């Protein structure tokens, strides 16, 4: 027997089977959402790429400078020693005071006093301001202390002691720079603290350090003196405009 045929001799055609559709019928698919940089317009994507490139270059330069600073003397560090020092000092100086063989075992406080020219033309000398104690109070209990509170004064004093002998005489070309750096910090601190008073002007400042040995633990038999030792510097004249942030 032949294949069955429909009416009028026409062979029936099978209806196509519809494929299943994900989701509710008639609801178009949402375009895939983009996040991050991909969600930005092309113009902002270019800006973000340039910003990342600048940051990457800065990080590479900084890491390279620090590496050359701590690495043994070599051809590159000898040829570009001045540029490396200008980049590193004083904020990024590397030292080993936290580690053996000579870990720091003293608490060092930086203090300052000032000679003030009063509004009526007279003169007076302030007491000693403990700037390190002020930083300590600002850091204590603060979950996010600033870099200035933690390091500015401490690094300035380390910079000074590294470039001066025990008689406070500068050693090398960076001695004068360290004095200027330390002087400007203490003068600005005095100005912000209102040490000069109404109408007064800071004419001279004197800086000193107070070093106190860390008390040994109870189980130790080591005996150390807990009496503070002072290192007092000479009086420094304050240039005009420096209390207001001048650059002289």
Protein Blocks (a to p, Z undefined) as FASTA:
>chain_A
ZZdddehhiacdddddddddedjehiacdddddehjllpcfklmmmmmmmmmmmmmmmmm
mmmmmmmmmpccdfklmmmmmmmmmmmpmklcccfklbcfbdcfbdcddddddddddfko
pacddddddfklmmmmmmnopabbcfklmmmmmmmmmmmmmmccfkopaedjklmmmmmm
mmmmmmmmmmmnomnoghiacfbdcdddddddddddfkbcbdcdfbdcddddddddddeh
klnopaZZ
